[in-house]
Amino acid sequence: MNTLLALVREDAGFVVSAELVLIATIAVLSLVVGLSEVSHAVNQELEDVGSAFGSMNQSYCVQGLKGCKACTPGSMFQDDYDDCDQACDIQPNAPKNEGW
């Protein structure tokens, strides 16, 4: 019985656990915000890389060869415009109300 009363009356660990819960909550919220910003930054950088690849001139032209009674015709390829070749094509969606 004395042990039970001693456990009920002892509150030294309560303050520490309440502080740990507060610190853990702040840390988790900070991580969520930080990871969200990292996600946006990674998406922007990948969009820049995609725009850089899309803006490369992929066309080529090879002149034909001629000589010694033989000739080889040339070859040519022209790069056409692709969708999403411009920078800032990826736009975030507005938040939706999910009916809660």
Phi, psi and omega in degrees: 000321179297323179294319179296316178295323179295321178292323180291321184280339183278121179233022182294326181278349183293316182295319180295316181291324177294321177294321179294322177296318179296315179295318179296321179296315179296320180295318180294317177297320178295320178295320179297314180295317180296316180292329175296317178293323177296320179299315179296319181295319179295318178298320179294318180293321178293327175294322176297319178295317177297321178293324178295318177294321181291333182272356178292144176279108184263003181281156177215159178214126179244122179286147178289161179250147183214136176160155178053046177064025178221152175213151178236125180290157179279177180222152183209145174222133179246127180282127177268165179290133178254155173296149178062034175277350181268157175286155177063036176280333181273118181242139178288149176281152175288147179296145181252148173280122184267013174078029178269000000 
